Structures are given as structure tokens and as C-alpha cells.
Amino acid sequence: MMKLKGLTVHILWSVGLASSVMAAPGNGTQANTVSAAASKGEQARIEQRVERLFVTSAPLDVVRIMAEENPLDAPLVLQAVYRKAPNESLEDLVLAAFNAAPEAALAIASMALDLGLDATLLPELAIVANIDPTTVAQATAAGPAPTQQAPIIRRHLRGSGISPS
């Protein structure tokens, strides 16, 4: 049994997985290491596919095609297409992603915010795509963008001036 266990560790080590498998449970590094590696591989695969589709399709069509095929990839597709075509309207790309993959609306909204979309546009884009705007509200729950200033007028609640009798 010990020989088999050593062989398994050796095989895992040679593949590069030993550090993530041997990580102490509960410290979060195991899942993060594996998901980060998978995420980078996924992102590279999506970027290559976007590159190929750009030869024959417009950016909005690329988002639509790829998000319909695999809705879970929609946020990464949005990111890859926007990086490839930064002059394309981010609002239009987000709307295309919402229409193609409404089940991934929250992830698409989060990616759109990361790419610089104004948070106030998300509910409107969701409504146009027939998505409940409260679905994307979690992405904007942190409040307005940090570039917005606090209101100049501060109001303090006062009583009506009529005392109870």
C-alpha cells in the first residue's frame, strides 16, 4: 500500500498537482490553485476561439455565438471580445451577452463592471434583454462607482414642529 501511495504522489508531482492535492484542507489554497490553473486554460481557449471567429464575424456576433454555445463562458467571452475590439460599444456587447446567456447575467454584469461599464446602465440593459434587473443588482450592491461624489446638500430630518398634545 505504501509503495502505491508513493507512486501516486510521484505521478501527481510529475503532473504538477502535488502541491494542490497535498495542501492542508480548509486553507483554501487547493481550490484556488486548481481553479486558477483551469481559469487560465479556459481563458486562453476562449481567446483563441474569439481570434478565429473575428476573421469571419463581427464582435457582437462572436459574443452571441460563443455565449449561446456555452453560457458559463459568457463573461470570459465578453472580456476577450472587448479586449480584441476596444472600440466596440461595451453596452452593446453586454446586451448581446445578456441576450445570448441570460442564465449567466450576474457573472456577465460583474465582468462588465470590471471592464469599466457604468453600474447605472446594468439594470436598463437587463430590462432590454428581458432579465429581471434585480438579478444584476447583486453586482452593483457595493454602491456607486468610487468616482461619484457625495451629494452636496445634506438633509437632516426634523420634526413637523407640532408637539403632541
Legacy VTK file of the C-alpha trace (Angstrom):
# vtk DataFile Version 3.0
C-alpha trace
ASCII
DATASET POLYDATA
POINTS 165 float
0.000 0.000 0.000
2.846 2.387 0.886
4.511 1.707 -2.477
1.239 2.506 -4.287
0.780 5.728 -2.300
4.340 6.825 -3.103
3.785 6.072 -6.776
0.560 8.105 -6.758
2.306 11.077 -5.139
5.144 10.772 -7.653
2.690 10.753 -10.568
0.802 13.724 -9.176
4.051 15.552 -8.541
5.199 14.961 -12.094
1.969 16.392 -13.402
2.344 19.391 -11.116
-0.663 18.710 -8.966
1.011 17.507 -5.789
1.170 20.932 -4.206
-2.545 21.492 -4.650
-3.508 17.955 -3.578
-1.236 17.983 -0.543
-2.388 21.411 0.636
-3.896 21.390 4.065
-7.662 21.101 3.908
-9.554 24.211 4.786
-6.846 26.706 3.929
-8.390 27.484 0.540
-5.169 27.164 -1.472
-6.080 23.823 -3.007
-9.271 25.052 -4.656
-7.704 28.384 -5.595
-4.655 26.782 -7.222
-6.682 24.315 -9.254
-9.330 26.858 -10.271
-6.708 29.462 -11.192
-4.946 26.980 -13.480
-8.251 25.896 -15.018
-9.318 29.509 -15.374
-6.149 30.495 -17.248
-6.524 27.496 -19.552
-10.183 28.323 -20.168
-9.364 31.950 -20.843
-6.645 31.012 -23.338
-9.017 28.607 -25.114
-11.716 31.275 -25.345
-9.287 33.935 -26.584
-8.080 31.589 -29.348
-11.643 30.873 -30.424
-12.504 34.589 -30.393
-9.448 35.215 -32.558
-10.629 32.612 -35.105
-14.209 33.893 -35.170
-13.111 37.501 -35.624
-11.905 36.566 -39.108
-15.452 35.955 -40.323
-17.762 37.559 -37.728
-18.437 40.927 -36.145
-17.735 41.362 -32.409
-21.425 41.269 -31.447
-21.882 38.059 -33.425
-18.855 36.486 -31.744
-20.330 37.234 -28.305
-23.710 35.862 -29.350
-22.344 32.688 -30.947
-19.984 31.756 -28.140
-22.303 32.700 -25.256
-25.154 30.674 -26.759
-22.887 27.639 -27.149
-21.671 27.747 -23.554
-23.445 30.264 -21.293
-20.957 29.709 -18.458
-18.208 31.096 -20.707
-20.154 34.297 -21.443
-18.217 36.547 -19.009
-14.844 35.403 -20.360
-16.136 35.745 -23.924
-17.244 39.305 -23.142
-13.810 40.092 -21.743
-11.942 38.549 -24.690
-14.073 40.275 -27.314
-13.842 43.659 -25.593
-10.063 43.338 -25.359
-9.908 42.385 -29.045
-12.267 45.194 -30.120
-11.975 48.010 -27.534
-13.701 50.479 -29.867
-16.862 48.363 -29.830
-19.573 49.660 -27.509
-19.291 47.839 -24.185
-23.023 48.380 -23.639
-23.821 46.625 -26.924
-21.502 43.735 -26.074
-23.085 43.316 -22.631
-26.562 43.397 -24.152
-25.541 40.724 -26.670
-24.160 38.581 -23.835
-27.327 39.080 -21.754
-29.497 38.064 -24.718
-27.375 35.008 -25.522
-26.871 33.777 -21.947
-29.478 35.205 -19.563
-28.731 32.451 -17.041
-25.237 33.933 -16.594
-26.496 37.509 -16.137
-24.869 38.102 -12.749
-21.452 36.880 -13.914
-21.769 38.937 -17.109
-22.697 42.006 -15.058
-19.703 41.535 -12.762
-17.368 41.226 -15.739
-18.929 44.301 -17.344
-18.230 46.304 -14.194
-14.646 45.024 -14.170
-14.300 46.203 -17.776
-15.483 49.690 -16.808
-19.208 49.724 -17.555
-21.138 52.303 -15.554
-23.122 50.420 -12.903
-26.201 52.550 -13.505
-26.536 51.068 -17.021
-26.806 47.440 -15.889
-30.480 47.439 -14.805
-31.536 49.114 -18.057
-29.550 46.630 -20.153
-31.056 43.766 -18.167
-34.592 45.046 -18.785
-33.931 45.390 -22.534
-32.727 41.751 -22.524
-35.866 40.614 -20.624
-33.842 39.834 -17.497
-35.109 40.756 -14.057
-32.991 43.795 -13.108
-32.737 42.571 -9.520
-30.625 39.713 -10.904
-27.828 42.124 -11.777
-28.391 44.217 -8.655
-26.003 41.997 -6.684
-23.195 43.100 -8.994
-23.957 46.728 -8.167
-24.761 46.154 -4.478
-21.478 47.708 -3.430
-22.954 51.057 -4.348
-21.993 53.705 -6.852
-18.630 53.786 -8.521
-15.923 55.399 -6.371
-15.577 58.286 -8.824
-19.007 59.618 -7.886
-19.054 62.335 -5.273
-21.335 62.515 -2.273
-24.321 64.822 -2.650
-23.569 68.444 -1.843
-26.819 69.073 0.005
-27.220 67.115 3.180
-30.652 67.000 4.635
-31.405 66.402 8.266
-34.747 65.095 9.313
-36.644 67.412 11.562
-39.871 67.121 13.348
-43.034 68.651 11.987
-42.920 71.416 14.550
-46.211 70.286 16.060
-45.908 68.878 19.504
-48.136 66.009 20.513
-50.887 67.042 22.871
LINES 1 166
165 0 1 2 3 4 5 6 7 8 9 10 11 12 13 14 15 16 17 18 19 20 21 22 23 24 25 26 27 28 29 30 31 32 33 34 35 36 37 38 39 40 41 42 43 44 45 46 47 48 49 50 51 52 53 54 55 56 57 58 59 60 61 62 63 64 65 66 67 68 69 70 71 72 73 74 75 76 77 78 79 80 81 82 83 84 85 86 87 88 89 90 91 92 93 94 95 96 97 98 99 100 101 102 103 104 105 106 107 108 109 110 111 112 113 114 115 116 117 118 119 120 121 122 123 124 125 126 127 128 129 130 131 132 133 134 135 136 137 138 139 140 141 142 143 144 145 146 147 148 149 150 151 152 153 154 155 156 157 158 159 160 161 162 163 164
